[in-house]
């Protein structure tokens, strides 16, 4: 395997845990602890991303080499805290993720490589530091799918099975079972989260907090490092703006993160930590895929924008001691709302193929979403069908595949017909060939998304040693906006067998 160009600024410039070894402990006055991947019995490459490999300067032979499969380089586990489901959780950290270092790619960009499931760290608490194949495959698939959907995200280089079983209780029901183990190599310019700043602030460690903020600005926001006394305020403003853009994208494609704790919020506005995520099938703003959140639904699809702003307010509280004027923090939080509302409005207009600046568009959009919820309409398939309609012949026929309940279609389909007539009248105001509308809509409304039932089919096959379904799924998801002949099964609505199946509709934080 060729040598990567490592430049580990996080390790070089921030204080380390003075203790060595994986034993769990409270770590004070340090940003990380040293940790090393532990050996596995039979590592086997299941899949990798050629796109990410190229980004890092690696070739196929490098990814398949024994030195890559048996990576044992000393790395680090990051330390952070976080609010989990609205409650302060104290010290957290990389319990099963070990960062190998920061690589400078061929284009001089910086990427951190992190192995998830590589063994215990000082932040593993009572866990083993391992990951099961089902959760690892889901993270690998969705990381790459989100990139090709145009959603800001961390990436995934590779998915490796370990040859070892990992015992997990999927739903915390007392039914623990051995499952195949796996390791994902995650890639990001930075894995710093809101929680990295919350923990030192909660302990009154202003010195470490100041070091972390200065480091983050200098490395990850270098254009701000010469702003003098304004740089922290400007940095927080940018974090608010990038988070707002991220939320608008999640809403655009129907993604539900499932566990938006502050330790799962990237300082770069990237989607990070793919756990019990899901994709809207029948449109429901109150839906969450996370069984742990089933009662409160704190992280449901429609609540994600408000939760992100709440999380930003926790970050603001953490860095407040570094600023003499807290009004700049309030300004950042207000900016979040403004940016999200603007981007969400623009993206909704684009989904409908509407040219901007029509006063009635907001009502048209909201009426549609209410109808989609009422009629249990598949979100992804609806917008592709809408793009294809003949505006001169308003009919429900093109929408037959998008209904999950034929009874609702028969009883209330007339309401959708009335909306379609309004929509057709609005589009005629464009005075352009309708092909232009179709092209605009198909450029922002994906046909293929990593639905949980599709991922579960790949998991079922992979657990039997067959990666063909995973490879087929990944090929489709690398081109999500273009219709792919022969791959129609990847653009079907959720089948009935998947409605209540574990892994397809129900997931937990261990999934």
Number of C-alpha atoms within 10 A of each C-alpha: 14 13 8 14 16 15 15 16 12 21 17 9 12 15 16 21 17 12 12 11 12 17 13 15 13 12 18 17 17 17 27 25 26 21 24 22 25 15 13 16 10 12 19 17 18 18 22 23 19 15 14 17 18 14 17 23 17 19 13 13 11 16 21 15 13 13 12 15 19 17 15 14 14 13 22 26 26 26 27 26 23 29 20 15 18 14 9 15 14 17 20 21 24 22 25 25 31 30 26 23 21 24 21 20 18 14 9 11 12 22 22 21 24 27 23 24 25 30 24 27 29 29 27 22 17 10 13 16 23 25 28 23 27 22 22 25 26 23 26 24 25 27 24 24 25 24 16 17 21 12 22 22 23 24 28 25 25 24 25 21 28 26 14 17 17 19 17 18 15 17 17 12 7 9 10 13 11 12 17 18 25 29 29 27 24 27 25 19 19 20 23 21 22 26 29 28 29 26 25 26 22 17 12 12 13 18 12 20 25 17 15 22 16 16 18 19 19 14 16 17 15 11 12 17 19 11 12 8 11 13 17 22 23 17 21 22 21 20 22 29 21 21 27 27 23 23 25 25 21 21 19 21 22 21 22 25 24 27 27 23 21 27 25 24 24 23 24 27 21 24 24 23 20 22 22 26 24 27 23 23 21 24 23 21 18 13 22 31 29 26 16 20 17 15 9 10 19 21 26 24 25 18 16 23 25 15 20 22 21 15 23 24 16 19 24 22 16 22 22 18 15 15 14 9 11 15 12 19 24 14 14 24 22 14 17 25 16 14 18 23 16 14 18 21 17 16 20 19 20 20 24 24 25 21 16 11 9 10 8 9 19 13 10 17 17 12 13 17 17 14 17 20 16 15 25 20 27 23 24 25 22 21 21 23 17 20 21 17 19 12 17 10 10 16 17 14 9 15 19 13 14 26 21 19 12 14 11 14 21 10 10 14 18 13 13 18 14 12 18 21 15 12 20 16 13 16 17 13 10 14 7 10 9 17 11 11 20 17 13 17 23 24 16 22 26 24 25 26 26 24 22 26 21 21 22 21 15 24 23 16 14 20 15 9 11 14 17 14 17 22 16 13 21 22 13 21 25 18 17 24 20 15 15 14 6 7 14 11 9 18 20 17 20 19 9 9 9 16 12 10 13 16 24 20 20 22 24 22 19 17 24
